[in-house]
């Protein structure tokens, strides 16, 4: 249905899409997820040519719609777009909003456009608002009208750009219900969304976007239950990460403590958890590792999951194999073991920092 080859989009100060190549099959319902600013909306806007790609190709069926001289209106008749901000014409009634494109672009008669519009308004549950103006509707009703307007063109593909993000939480479910029904109809759909449960329920494929493109893709089970790549794991688990590289015995631990304080504050880390994190770093890094090395090279990573309020600390360090359980500082080791729910050591001679200690905080 849609094939994207080496798609790139550059702006003056940022390149949200660096190299995107993917195939979207007939009947696919694809949820596009990822952090803000990773090119999700830009990808949709490049697919339907609301944005002109800097380079690369987009094929719709056998036609390259990015080819020079291609009739953009022809592509947009085959692809419908639902925006987060509705984009309804305020001076037209609801039914007039639905009739205008079929009459102008598909040469439908006024009666044909009216009949089709009313049929679709009934389908999305707002037929009683046909003669109302957009300002008289709730946010959820506006978005359902916007979806019906898109369906009036009978598109082969429907692109939805965060269709519930502008809605009051009480209105989200009514729009999601309409989209769920659409998904069952066999339409090819691509939905940018921040609603993870919705994405999981509605999709047969999920794209996680980061690092300038589609960083990882798979089924909902693969992405939400067993992501393979690190950035996907962090996003799905809603991990917040603090990292520090200690390369000297004179390292500025006061600054590191201040940065940790900011990390704790930004992520609402509970007081008891903060205490255990600080204690683990103090005993492992400052009391066991620093005294062991004349020229320490230590990396500390603190991963905090907002979802389950758990913390995992990973400490990697250079040098020959040194299992912290062999330290002479038995007091610090005992305090570390009492603080940790799980404590493990491993050594990988191929790694930049081959020694690794993993700590799961209680």
C-alpha positions in Angstrom: 0.0 0.0 0.0 2.6 2.6 1.1 6.3 2.2 0.7 8.7 4.7 2.2 12.3 4.7 1.0 15.2 6.7 2.7 12.8 9.5 3.8 14.6 12.5 5.3 13.2 15.8 6.5 15.4 18.7 7.6 14.5 22.1 9.1 16.9 24.9 9.8 17.8 23.8 13.3 16.7 20.2 13.5 16.4 17.0 11.4 13.5 15.0 12.8 13.6 12.3 10.1 17.1 11.1 9.1 16.5 7.9 7.1 13.1 6.2 7.3 12.4 3.2 5.2 9.3 1.1 5.9 6.4 -0.7 4.1 2.8 -0.2 5.3 0.5 -3.0 4.1 -3.2 -3.0 3.1 -5.3 -3.2 6.3 -2.4 -2.4 8.7 -3.4 -0.4 11.8 -0.2 1.1 12.9 0.3 3.1 16.1 3.3 5.5 16.1 4.6 6.2 19.6 7.7 7.8 21.1 8.9 10.9 23.0 7.9 14.4 21.9 10.1 15.9 19.1 11.0 12.5 17.5 9.3 13.1 14.2 6.0 11.3 14.6 3.8 14.0 13.3 6.4 15.0 10.7 6.3 11.4 9.3 2.5 11.6 8.8 2.8 15.1 7.2 5.5 13.9 4.8 3.4 10.8 3.8 0.4 12.9 2.7 2.7 15.7 1.5 1.6 18.4 3.9 5.4 18.6 4.3 7.8 18.2 1.4 10.5 15.6 2.3 14.0 16.9 1.9 14.9 13.6 0.2 13.6 10.1 -0.2 10.5 8.6 -1.8 7.0 7.8 -0.9 5.0 5.3 -3.0 1.2 5.0 -2.7 0.5 1.7 -4.5 2.5 1.8 -7.7 2.7 5.6 -7.8 5.6 7.7 -6.4 3.7 10.6 -4.9 7.0 12.4 -4.2 8.0 12.5 -7.8 8.4 15.9 -9.4 5.2 17.1 -11.0 2.9 14.5 -9.2 -0.6 15.9 -8.6 -0.7 16.3 -4.8 -4.5 16.5 -4.8 -4.6 13.0 -6.3 -2.7 11.6 -3.4 -4.8 13.5 -0.8 -8.0 12.1 -2.4 -6.6 8.6 -1.5 -5.3 9.6 2.0 -7.4 11.2 4.7 -5.9 13.2 7.6 -7.4 13.7 11.0 -5.6 16.5 13.0 -5.4 17.0 16.7 -6.9 20.5 16.4 -10.0 19.3 14.4 -9.5 22.0 11.6 -13.3 22.4 11.0 -14.5 25.4 9.1 -16.2 27.6 11.8 -18.5 29.4 9.4 -20.0 26.2 8.1 -22.5 23.8 9.8 -21.4 20.3 10.6 -23.0 18.8 7.5 -21.6 21.5 5.3 -18.1 20.7 6.6 -18.7 17.2 5.4 -20.2 18.1 2.0 -17.7 20.6 0.7 -14.7 18.2 -0.2 -16.8 15.5 -2.0 -18.5 18.2 -4.0 -15.3 20.1 -4.9 -12.9 17.2 -5.4 -15.1 14.2 -6.2 -17.7 16.1 -8.2 -20.5 14.7 -6.1 -23.9 16.3 -6.3 -25.2 18.3 -3.4 -27.7 15.5 -2.6 -25.1 12.7 -2.8 -22.8 14.6 -0.6 -25.6 15.3 1.9 -26.7 11.7 2.0 -23.2 10.4 2.5 -22.5 13.0 5.2 -25.5 12.2 7.2 -24.8 8.4 6.9 -21.3 9.1 8.4 -22.5 11.4 11.1 -24.9 8.6 12.2 -22.0 6.2 12.2 -19.9 8.4 14.5 -22.9 9.2 16.7 -23.4 12.9 16.0 -26.2 13.0 13.4 -28.2 15.2 15.7 -25.5 17.9 15.4 -25.7 18.1 11.6 -27.1 21.7 11.6 -24.9 22.9 14.5 -21.8 25.0 14.0 -18.4 23.7 15.3 -18.3 26.2 18.2 -21.5 24.6 19.5 -19.9 21.2 19.9 -17.7 19.7 22.6 -14.1 18.7 21.8 -15.1 15.0 21.5 -18.0 15.8 19.1 -15.7 18.0 17.0 -13.2 15.2 16.6 -15.9 12.7 15.7 -17.1 15.2 13.0 -13.5 15.6 11.8 -13.3 11.8 11.4 -16.6 11.7 9.6 -15.3 14.4 7.2 -12.3 12.4 6.4 -14.4 9.3 5.7 -16.6 11.3 3.3 -13.7 11.1 0.7 -13.7 7.3 1.1 -9.9 7.3 1.5 -7.7 4.2 1.1 -5.5 5.3 4.0 -6.4 7.3 7.2 -3.7 9.2 9.0 -4.5 10.4 12.5 -2.2 12.8 14.3 -2.8 12.5 18.1 -6.5 12.6 17.6 -7.3 12.7 21.4 -4.5 15.0 22.7 -6.5 18.2 22.5 -9.5 16.6 24.3 -10.6 16.8 27.9 -10.0 13.3 29.5 -13.7 12.7 29.8 -14.1 13.0 26.0 -11.1 10.7 25.0 -13.0 7.5 25.3 -15.8 8.5 22.8 -13.3 9.3 20.1 -11.3 6.2 20.8 -14.5 4.1 20.4 -15.0 5.6 16.9 -11.4 4.8 15.9 -11.7 1.3 17.2 -14.7 0.7 15.0 -12.8 2.1 12.0 -10.0 -0.2 12.7 -12.3 -3.2 12.5 -13.5 -2.1 9.0 -10.3 -3.0 7.3 -9.1 0.5 6.5 -5.4 1.1 6.5 -4.6 3.4 9.4 -1.6 5.1 10.9 -2.2 6.8 14.3 0.2 9.0 16.2 -0.8 8.6 19.9 0.5 9.0 23.4 -2.2 6.7 24.8 -0.3 3.4 25.3 -3.2 1.2 26.2 -5.1 2.5 23.2 -2.2 1.8 20.9 -1.8 -1.7 22.3 -5.5 -2.5 21.9 -6.1 -1.1 18.4 -2.9 -1.9 16.4 -1.4 -4.9 14.6 1.9 -3.0 14.3 3.6 -0.4 16.5 6.4 2.0 15.4 8.5 3.4 18.2 10.2 6.6 16.9 13.4 8.0 18.3 16.9 8.8 17.1 15.7 10.3 13.8 13.5 7.5 12.6 11.7 4.3 13.3 13.9 3.0 16.1 12.1 -0.2 16.7 8.9 -1.8 15.3 6.9 -4.9 16.0 3.6 -6.3 17.2 2.0 -4.7 20.2 3.2 -7.7 22.3 6.8 -7.3 21.1 6.9 -3.6 21.7 5.0 -3.3 24.9 5.9 -6.7 26.6 9.4 -7.4 25.2 11.1 -4.5 23.5 14.6 -5.3 22.3 16.3 -1.9 22.1 17.3 0.3 25.1 15.5 3.5 24.2 12.3 1.6 23.6 12.6 -0.2 27.0 13.1 3.1 28.7 10.1 4.7 27.1 7.8 1.7 27.6 8.8 1.4 31.2 8.7 5.2 31.6 12.2 5.2 32.9 14.0 8.3 33.9 17.7 8.1 33.8 20.6 9.8 35.7 24.1 9.2 34.5 27.6 10.3 35.8 31.1 9.4 34.7 33.7 9.5 37.5 37.3 9.7 36.2 39.3 10.9 39.1 39.7 10.6 42.9 39.1 14.3 42.9 35.8 14.1 41.2 33.3 16.8 42.2 30.8 14.7 44.2 29.2 17.8 45.6 28.0 18.7 42.0 26.9 15.1 41.4 24.9 15.2 44.6 23.2 18.4 43.5 22.4 16.9 40.1 21.0 13.8 41.9 18.8 16.1 44.0 17.4 17.7 40.8 16.8 14.3 39.3 14.9 13.2 42.4 12.8 16.4 42.5 11.9 16.2 38.8 10.7 12.6 39.1 9.0 12.8 42.5 11.2 10.1 44.0 10.0 9.0 47.4 12.2 10.1 50.4 13.0 6.5 51.4 14.0 5.6 47.9 16.2 8.7 47.6 18.0 7.7 50.8 18.7 4.1 49.6 20.0 5.4 46.2 22.4 7.8 47.9 23.5 5.1 50.3 24.2 2.6 47.6 26.2 5.0 45.5 28.1 6.2 48.6 29.1 2.7 49.8 29.8 1.2 46.4 31.5 4.1 44.6 33.1 6.3 47.2 33.9 3.7 49.9 34.7 0.5 47.9 35.7 1.5 44.3 37.4 4.8 44.6 39.9 3.6 47.3 40.7 0.5 45.2 41.9 2.5 42.1 44.6 5.1 41.8 42.9 6.3 38.5 39.3 5.3 38.7 37.1 5.2 35.6 33.5 4.6 36.8 30.2 5.1 35.2 27.0 5.3 37.4 23.6 5.0 35.8 20.4 5.4 37.9 17.2 4.3 36.2 13.9 5.1 38.0 10.6 3.8 36.8 7.7 6.2 37.4 5.4 3.3 36.5 6.3 1.0 39.4 8.5 3.4 41.5 11.4 1.0 41.3 15.1 2.0 40.9 17.9 0.1 39.2 21.5 1.3 39.6 24.2 0.1 37.2 27.9 0.8 38.0 30.5 -0.1 35.4 34.2 0.4 35.9 37.6 -0.1 34.2 40.4 -2.4 35.2 41.0 -6.1 35.8 38.2 -8.1 37.3 37.3 -6.9 40.7 34.3 -8.4 42.4 33.1 -6.0 45.1 32.4 -9.0 47.3 36.2 -9.3 47.6 36.6 -5.9 49.1 38.4 -5.4 52.4 35.7 -2.9 53.4 33.3 -5.3 54.9 31.2 -2.6 56.6 30.4 -0.8 53.4 29.7 -4.1 51.6 27.3 -5.1 54.4 25.5 -1.8 54.2 25.2 -2.1 50.4 23.8 -5.7 50.7 21.2 -4.5 53.3 20.1 -1.7 51.0 19.8 -3.7 47.8 17.0 -6.0 47.0 19.2 -7.6 44.4 23.0 -7.3 44.0 25.1 -8.9 41.2 28.6 -8.6 39.7 29.7 -9.6 36.2 32.8 -9.1 34.0 32.9 -8.7 30.3 36.5 -8.3 29.0 35.2 -7.0 25.6 33.3 -4.1 27.1 34.8 -0.6 27.5 34.2 -0.8 31.2 34.3 -4.5 31.8 33.3 -4.7 35.5 29.6 -4.3 36.2 27.6 -4.2 39.3 23.7 -4.2 39.2 21.7 -3.1 42.1 18.0 -3.2 42.5 16.9 -0.9 45.2 14.4 -2.2 47.8 
